[in-house]
């Protein structure tokens, strides 16, 4: 069995479609595992939900998913993110709202715990340091944990009483070590590479393959401008930040 690991689609339909096409070209998968924030920032939130729902999938809630439907306070969001959240909420159908309301904070599948931010604070916590990752190993019981939220492809390894951080490699072979893995952002990368990021988990070979996929960034940017979304949000897509 093969599973696609997708995080932070963020209403970016062009990026999502490019990733799905790449998955198909690589032989397809049995299921999509979505690590939260299907909506927010991007110009096509409803279309991204609809496309996700066309595939066998599981999905957890992200902070922007809940913010768009009023389940979390956006007072701590920066002005651009808050404005995008309000706009996103206005684009959602009743069915979209019901779908986002139904999303759990965490899920467990086999050896994996799935969360958006972290197993400790699924909605809000950014795991970017060995200190925060090391603390989070106490908050899940499975061997591996998949997260998103930071939009940066990373892997944290629990080694004895220490935690080791490295970039997510092109092929990560899973073994006995406990790991926290972030496949990067589909719709708004933040690691200096503007290409969409995602991964495929091959259950038979016990390998996670990490991919970067070009997509039509200008198309997404034009749609954002047409819908009055922040120029900062528009321009950051060009730089992967």
Legacy VTK file of the C-alpha trace (Angstrom):
# vtk DataFile Version 3.0
C-alpha trace
ASCII
DATASET POLYDATA
POINTS 241 float
0.000 0.000 0.000
1.113 3.545 -0.812
-0.121 6.737 0.793
0.360 10.382 -0.211
1.347 12.711 2.626
-0.020 16.196 1.966
0.139 19.206 4.283
-0.897 22.837 4.006
-2.701 22.874 0.662
-4.009 26.305 1.688
-6.559 26.815 -1.045
-3.910 26.632 -3.767
-5.718 24.600 -6.406
-2.974 24.841 -9.034
-0.405 23.401 -6.622
-2.792 20.694 -5.417
-3.647 19.632 -8.973
0.044 19.503 -9.913
0.770 17.267 -6.928
-2.135 14.957 -7.731
-0.966 14.689 -11.333
2.531 13.816 -10.157
1.130 11.170 -7.809
-0.781 9.619 -10.715
2.343 9.623 -12.886
4.219 7.828 -10.121
1.671 5.014 -10.085
-0.944 6.425 -7.740
-1.692 5.753 -4.088
-4.430 4.002 -2.147
-5.211 6.987 0.073
-4.346 10.636 0.659
-3.301 11.572 4.192
-3.971 15.294 4.612
-2.196 16.903 7.566
-4.438 19.940 7.881
-4.929 23.459 6.499
-6.662 22.494 3.299
-7.913 26.099 3.208
-6.571 29.532 4.097
-4.376 32.038 2.197
-5.135 30.682 -1.299
-7.856 31.658 -3.790
-9.721 28.339 -4.147
-10.682 26.959 -0.729
-13.966 25.341 -1.746
-12.488 23.786 -4.880
-9.615 22.288 -2.857
-12.035 20.690 -0.399
-14.100 19.303 -3.277
-11.016 17.884 -4.996
-9.724 16.292 -1.801
-13.098 14.657 -1.235
-12.970 12.997 -4.656
-10.208 10.723 -3.364
-10.072 8.138 -0.597
-8.520 10.184 2.165
-8.195 11.015 5.807
-7.675 14.527 7.132
-7.034 16.319 10.413
-7.935 19.885 11.330
-5.484 22.725 10.884
-5.641 26.155 12.472
-6.752 27.807 9.227
-9.424 25.153 8.667
-10.958 25.982 12.039
-10.326 29.729 11.782
-12.273 29.894 8.518
-15.366 28.486 10.245
-15.028 30.448 13.484
-13.827 27.582 15.681
-10.661 29.430 16.731
-9.980 33.080 17.515
-8.005 34.873 14.792
-6.952 37.780 17.023
-3.420 36.345 17.189
-3.164 36.034 13.397
-1.150 38.680 11.570
-3.361 41.137 9.617
-2.785 39.461 6.235
-3.606 35.997 7.593
-6.665 37.288 9.474
-8.029 39.038 6.385
-7.448 35.900 4.302
-9.268 33.814 6.913
-12.293 36.097 6.844
-12.335 36.014 3.034
-11.973 32.226 3.025
-14.924 31.830 5.366
-17.081 33.820 2.966
-16.272 31.427 0.107
-17.279 28.218 1.879
-20.543 26.413 1.232
-22.603 24.839 4.001
-21.185 21.466 2.959
-17.629 22.835 3.178
-18.281 24.126 6.689
-19.747 20.786 7.753
-16.697 18.980 6.382
-14.226 21.246 8.196
-16.237 21.004 11.423
-15.993 17.215 11.250
-12.199 17.057 11.139
-10.482 15.492 14.173
-7.450 17.007 15.864
-5.386 13.824 15.555
-5.646 10.412 13.927
-3.757 7.160 14.264
-3.065 4.846 11.332
-0.837 1.851 11.972
2.578 3.095 13.084
1.634 6.750 12.502
0.068 9.494 14.577
-1.191 12.324 12.364
-1.551 15.926 13.540
-1.347 19.381 12.013
0.883 21.327 14.381
2.075 18.770 16.917
0.713 15.869 18.943
0.926 18.087 22.042
-0.911 21.074 20.539
-2.468 19.857 17.276
-3.766 23.218 16.101
-1.147 25.753 17.126
2.331 24.443 17.898
5.140 24.881 15.379
7.728 22.104 15.604
10.913 23.626 14.238
13.475 22.958 16.949
14.920 19.880 18.582
13.663 21.152 21.931
10.001 21.315 20.883
10.285 18.038 18.943
11.984 16.312 21.847
9.177 17.366 24.183
6.551 16.148 21.715
7.806 12.564 21.582
6.099 12.111 24.965
2.719 12.997 23.483
2.242 10.127 21.016
2.536 6.363 21.412
3.165 5.272 17.828
6.643 4.955 16.317
6.162 7.845 13.904
4.276 11.153 13.849
3.348 13.156 10.736
2.881 16.925 11.064
2.517 20.048 8.936
1.938 23.677 9.974
5.494 25.005 9.552
5.502 24.319 5.782
9.125 23.130 6.094
10.156 19.539 5.199
11.997 18.208 8.244
12.558 15.009 10.182
13.279 14.783 13.907
14.750 11.582 15.316
14.547 10.480 18.936
18.010 9.145 19.806
18.210 8.072 23.431
17.660 11.212 25.484
18.473 13.549 22.606
16.685 14.722 19.460
18.359 15.080 16.061
17.032 17.403 13.329
17.707 17.155 9.610
16.105 18.099 6.328
13.696 15.512 4.987
15.741 13.555 2.416
14.533 12.380 -0.974
14.135 8.885 0.501
13.717 8.274 4.224
13.955 4.619 5.237
11.925 3.913 8.340
13.422 1.740 11.043
13.197 1.340 14.796
13.905 4.986 15.634
10.952 7.154 16.601
10.507 10.031 14.148
8.481 13.225 13.697
8.186 13.932 9.967
6.985 17.032 8.102
6.580 16.611 4.304
6.510 20.391 3.674
3.741 22.548 2.260
1.779 21.827 -0.907
0.294 25.279 -1.351
2.644 27.676 0.412
6.215 26.358 0.859
8.340 28.243 3.388
11.794 26.738 2.984
13.041 28.956 0.162
11.896 26.570 -2.579
8.633 27.719 -4.226
7.807 24.291 -5.654
5.013 22.308 -4.034
6.225 19.747 -1.494
4.691 16.388 -0.648
5.673 12.794 0.112
4.606 9.224 -0.618
4.834 6.532 2.039
5.485 3.065 0.613
4.267 0.691 3.314
5.833 -2.392 1.753
9.322 -0.926 1.483
9.007 1.183 4.665
10.275 4.262 2.817
8.948 7.821 2.649
9.795 9.463 -0.674
9.884 13.248 -0.706
9.124 15.249 -3.854
9.194 18.869 -5.059
6.856 19.696 -7.927
6.698 22.878 -10.042
3.258 24.350 -10.620
1.765 27.444 -12.248
2.498 29.950 -9.492
1.457 32.883 -11.681
-2.023 31.397 -12.117
-2.524 31.193 -8.361
-1.143 34.698 -7.902
-3.461 36.139 -10.550
-6.453 34.554 -8.854
-5.346 35.922 -5.492
-5.014 39.435 -6.905
-8.422 39.164 -8.586
-9.961 38.261 -5.226
-8.280 41.097 -3.345
-5.973 38.958 -1.233
-2.859 40.489 0.334
0.033 41.409 -1.932
2.411 39.930 0.647
0.627 36.579 0.402
0.766 36.832 -3.384
4.472 37.597 -3.579
5.651 35.048 -1.007
4.627 32.225 -3.355
7.327 33.345 -5.801
10.024 32.969 -3.172
8.846 29.950 -1.198
8.579 31.847 2.035
LINES 1 242
241 0 1 2 3 4 5 6 7 8 9 10 11 12 13 14 15 16 17 18 19 20 21 22 23 24 25 26 27 28 29 30 31 32 33 34 35 36 37 38 39 40 41 42 43 44 45 46 47 48 49 50 51 52 53 54 55 56 57 58 59 60 61 62 63 64 65 66 67 68 69 70 71 72 73 74 75 76 77 78 79 80 81 82 83 84 85 86 87 88 89 90 91 92 93 94 95 96 97 98 99 100 101 102 103 104 105 106 107 108 109 110 111 112 113 114 115 116 117 118 119 120 121 122 123 124 125 126 127 128 129 130 131 132 133 134 135 136 137 138 139 140 141 142 143 144 145 146 147 148 149 150 151 152 153 154 155 156 157 158 159 160 161 162 163 164 165 166 167 168 169 170 171 172 173 174 175 176 177 178 179 180 181 182 183 184 185 186 187 188 189 190 191 192 193 194 195 196 197 198 199 200 201 202 203 204 205 206 207 208 209 210 211 212 213 214 215 216 217 218 219 220 221 222 223 224 225 226 227 228 229 230 231 232 233 234 235 236 237 238 239 240
